[in-house]
Amino acid sequence: MWRELLERGLSKSYALSWLFLALLVGAGIAIPGFFGDDGSVRTYRVATVGTESAGPGELAESIAPGVPGSYRIDLTTSPDSAGAAAAVADGTVDAALVGGNRVLVGKDTSSELESALRQAVLSYQVQSMVAAGEVSERAVAIMSGEGVEIVTAEPEVDTAAEDRQFLISQVALVLLFMAVMTTGSWVLLGVTEEKTNRVSEVLLSSLRPWQLLAGKIIGVGLLGLLQFGSIATGLIVAVRLVLDVTLPEVDAGFLAISLIWFVLGYLVYATGYAAVGAIAHRPEDAQNAAFPMMVVTVAGYLIGILYVSGNPDTVWSTVLTLIPVTAPFVLPVRAVSDSVAAWEQVAAFMLMTGFIILLIRAAGRVYAGGVFNYRTRIKARQAYRSAEF
Amino acid sequence: MLELDGLTKRYGEVVALDDCGFSVRPDRIVGFLGPNGAGKTSAMRAIFGLLRLDEGAVTWMGRPVTHDIRRRFGYMPEMRGLYPRMPVRRQVIYFGRLHGLGKAAAAGAAERWITRIGLEERADSRVDDLSHGNQQRVQLMTALVHDPELLVLDEPFSGLDPLGVEEMSRILSERAEQGSAVLFSGHQLDLVEHLCDDVAIINQGRVALSGPVRTLKDRATHRRVEVDVDSSLALTPILPGVRLLESRGTRHVLRVPAEVGMDEMVTALSDGRTVREFSYGPPTLSDLFREAVAP
């Protein structure tokens, strides 16, 4: 374990992976500044015809949101409706208000503007009727929805908090996926290199296969955790300081579940990659040998992010929660929406723990059977059966 | 004492070890000889539990070799195994730690061995920057750093220059003098004869001959005669049972039954010839080896 930490931690490839991730994070923060929302507000030009249109026009102008990413309305006057229609038709203005109650729109007028103008005309008419005493303010209030109260029978749900946790669960999935792919390849190449430079035989004269594998997996895992933890921390600090965005608070229980399944997921996949490393006969062959593992990793990630996040309550999601290779990608997503029952969590954890123990033993056997086979790649089953110690 | 008792290992139809047995005592150097594919590496791997035996057992001081006992052994496999990018000093310390030494003890032992081997100036160099001979020295240090009770080396002399061979021989002798049991395999029979107290000769997975070199020579059923005469011996029968092993010009090597005495041989060889040089003695290790592995 310490050798992995020292040797890999001080290696050029580790430093390069740091650099790559740091650049990725930096780009993630900087790029929106270049290509994303620049804080501009869309502006619609609206012509008003006649004094009757001035009121609704000013109302529309005043109620336009005007916030970044939204729109505002600029008013102009037109002498007559024909001129206004021509201006709309040739795109000089986006729409026109005529006679206080008519909205002229063109084929390119946005529905957003059309809806805003309609709302402004109706509101202006109601305000005029209230002012003339034709209708009471109370009636207007009732018609506006104050006459009825909708009360939900279920406890109030903090949907904003759910959204935040959903976002965090998605981030956790992406991080797990990236961590598994990155550190998995470290474990894979580490095992294959030890095999091809024949250190394994010396190591195994004083260590048991599972000890060797466990040391490598834990050492690489700590390095990965250090790297991804630092990058995540850097990301949070950068978002707060550079983008001046206040990050949401996250439920501690949910964080704990995510972290536990992050570690369990890493253990399962890293163990698999270690076994694969032992059956490859040289580093160039390792990536080919690892292809099935990569397929499983990508499948688990896609299932979590594409299916389970949209369908957390289905039977399939329950089944996927209990399957060890998909559970790490599924459980945090379901935990966000409280879709996972306590028994499922306990069962999934027990199944996962048992699976990891079996997997480490099996990987140890595959390692023992494959590590002295220097000439060709052998199948995992063959390596398992031919394990010598 | 290390004892290999009835080791048997089959790979399908191929028998790698066939009731293989011999022992290695503390203070002694045992040369493990055999043709390629005879089972030497398999037997050595069995000592370290790297082979699942079909039958037989390996014991150390009368007890089965456990993982903890194995950590007190040193192993240098046939194909060298080092971390190529790790500096020498760190590599030796690492293997010392693997064998149970504390941090300070491993560092101290590493320094001692680096000085002893003469690699002080390369102590911080990466292993893959070293010459083959120096890599071999590092490999030896990793096997010795924890002062093993048993040292097992698979062909340690392969690829070494004469100075390297001399140095390796000296270190193995020192280890034996300090109480370690030393087992090594090799094909340099003269070297083994010179260095080893005991030998075990394996052929087709089975030990054909084992014991102290001196005893094996004395107990041999034949003697070796080297002679330089003025005429050819090739087609001339000399005495019953005497066989010509090799001839080079006027110099000949004969295999002589032990019951044929030296005087009798001198008389027979002098019959009609002039004997310029004559030696009569026990067979060499090469002779014993050839006899043991003959089909």
HADDOCK unambig.tbl for C-alpha pairs under 7 A between the chains (distance, minus, plus):
assign (segid A and resid 197 and name CA) (segid B and resid 81 and name CA) 5.72 0.50 0.50
assign (segid A and resid 197 and name CA) (segid B and resid 82 and name CA) 6.75 0.50 0.50
assign (segid A and resid 198 and name CA) (segid B and resid 79 and name CA) 6.56 0.50 0.50
assign (segid A and resid 198 and name CA) (segid B and resid 80 and name CA) 6.33 0.50 0.50
assign (segid A and resid 198 and name CA) (segid B and resid 81 and name CA) 4.30 0.50 0.50
assign (segid A and resid 199 and name CA) (segid B and resid 81 and name CA) 3.85 0.50 0.50
assign (segid A and resid 199 and name CA) (segid B and resid 82 and name CA) 5.25 0.50 0.50
assign (segid A and resid 199 and name CA) (segid B and resid 83 and name CA) 6.76 0.50 0.50
assign (segid A and resid 202 and name CA) (segid B and resid 75 and name CA) 6.65 0.50 0.50
assign (segid A and resid 202 and name CA) (segid B and resid 77 and name CA) 6.92 0.50 0.50
assign (segid A and resid 202 and name CA) (segid B and resid 81 and name CA) 6.37 0.50 0.50
assign (segid A and resid 205 and name CA) (segid B and resid 48 and name CA) 5.28 0.50 0.50
assign (segid A and resid 206 and name CA) (segid B and resid 70 and name CA) 6.08 0.50 0.50
assign (segid A and resid 206 and name CA) (segid B and resid 71 and name CA) 5.02 0.50 0.50
assign (segid A and resid 206 and name CA) (segid B and resid 99 and name CA) 6.60 0.50 0.50
assign (segid A and resid 388 and name CA) (segid B and resid 50 and name CA) 6.22 0.50 0.50
assign (segid A and resid 388 and name CA) (segid B and resid 51 and name CA) 4.78 0.50 0.50
assign (segid A and resid 388 and name CA) (segid B and resid 52 and name CA) 4.55 0.50 0.50
assign (segid A and resid 389 and name CA) (segid B and resid 49 and name CA) 6.32 0.50 0.50
assign (segid A and resid 389 and name CA) (segid B and resid 50 and name CA) 5.54 0.50 0.50
assign (segid A and resid 389 and name CA) (segid B and resid 51 and name CA) 5.78 0.50 0.50
assign (segid A and resid 389 and name CA) (segid B and resid 52 and name CA) 5.42 0.50 0.50
